[in-house]
Amino acid sequence: MMQLARLLIFGFLFLSLVYVVVSLWSRSVRAAKLRSEWIGSGQPGDKESFVQGGLKEYDGSIRRKLILLVYIVPVAIVGTIIYMTNFM
């Protein structure tokens, strides 16, 4: 039982680290795209306010929510492997 608890704790910590890294990476990529879009559209207004407005839209987007699959997919795969190993 302790092995399962250790697997769950370290697995959660590892997946949390992966989630944070992927989330920060995705946000930085989106910010870079917004900066290039600002330059390509003739530089209307302030660059930082344009980027902040775009990132605010990004925070509510489906892409941001899809990053949560980092938690769901590995747990489902491990659960399937455990089930298949023990009951098939």
C-alpha positions as CSV (number, residue, x, y, z in Angstrom):
1,M,0.0,0.0,0.0
2,M,2.9,2.4,0.7
3,Q,4.2,1.8,-2.8
4,L,0.9,2.9,-4.3
5,A,0.9,6.0,-2.1
6,R,4.4,6.8,-3.1
7,L,3.5,6.3,-6.8
8,L,0.5,8.6,-6.5
9,I,2.4,11.3,-4.6
10,F,5.5,11.3,-6.9
11,G,3.3,10.9,-10.0
12,F,1.2,13.9,-9.0
13,L,4.3,16.0,-8.3
14,F,5.9,15.0,-11.7
15,L,2.7,15.7,-13.6
16,S,2.3,19.0,-11.8
17,L,5.8,20.0,-12.9
18,V,5.0,18.9,-16.5
19,Y,1.8,20.9,-16.4
20,V,3.6,24.1,-15.2
21,V,6.3,23.7,-17.8
22,V,3.8,23.1,-20.7
23,S,1.6,25.9,-19.5
24,L,4.4,28.4,-19.3
25,W,5.8,27.3,-22.7
26,S,2.4,27.6,-24.3
27,R,1.8,31.1,-22.9
28,S,5.2,32.3,-24.1
29,V,4.6,30.9,-27.6
30,R,1.2,32.7,-27.7
31,A,2.9,36.0,-26.5
32,A,5.5,35.7,-29.2
33,K,2.8,35.2,-31.8
34,L,0.9,38.2,-30.5
35,R,4.0,40.3,-30.7
36,S,4.6,39.3,-34.4
37,E,0.9,39.9,-35.1
38,W,1.2,43.4,-33.6
39,I,4.2,44.1,-35.9
40,G,2.5,42.6,-38.9
41,S,-0.7,44.6,-38.4
42,G,1.1,48.0,-38.6
43,Q,1.7,48.5,-34.9
44,P,-1.7,49.8,-33.7
45,G,-1.5,51.2,-30.2
46,D,0.8,50.0,-27.4
47,K,2.5,46.7,-27.9
48,E,2.3,45.5,-24.3
49,S,-1.5,46.3,-24.0
50,F,-2.1,44.4,-27.2
51,V,-0.1,41.4,-25.9
52,Q,-1.8,41.5,-22.5
53,G,-5.3,41.7,-24.1
54,G,-4.4,38.7,-26.3
55,L,-3.1,36.7,-23.3
56,K,-6.3,37.5,-21.4
57,E,-8.3,36.0,-24.3
58,Y,-5.9,33.0,-24.3
59,D,-6.5,32.4,-20.6
60,G,-10.2,31.6,-21.3
61,S,-9.5,29.5,-24.5
62,I,-10.0,25.8,-25.0
63,R,-6.3,25.4,-25.7
64,R,-5.5,26.4,-22.2
65,K,-7.9,23.9,-20.8
66,L,-6.6,21.1,-23.0
67,I,-3.3,21.3,-21.1
68,L,-5.1,19.7,-18.2
69,L,-5.0,16.5,-20.2
70,V,-1.4,16.2,-18.9
71,Y,-3.1,14.9,-15.7
72,I,-5.8,12.7,-17.3
73,V,-4.0,10.8,-20.1
74,P,-1.1,9.3,-18.1
75,V,-3.4,8.2,-15.3
76,A,-5.7,6.6,-17.8
77,I,-2.9,4.8,-19.4
78,V,-1.4,3.5,-16.2
79,G,-4.9,2.5,-15.0
80,T,-5.5,0.6,-18.2
81,I,-2.1,-1.2,-18.0
82,I,-2.7,-2.2,-14.4
83,Y,-6.2,-3.5,-15.2
84,M,-5.0,-5.4,-18.2
85,T,-2.1,-6.9,-16.3
86,N,-4.2,-8.1,-13.4
87,F,-7.6,-9.0,-15.0
88,M,-6.9,-10.2,-18.5
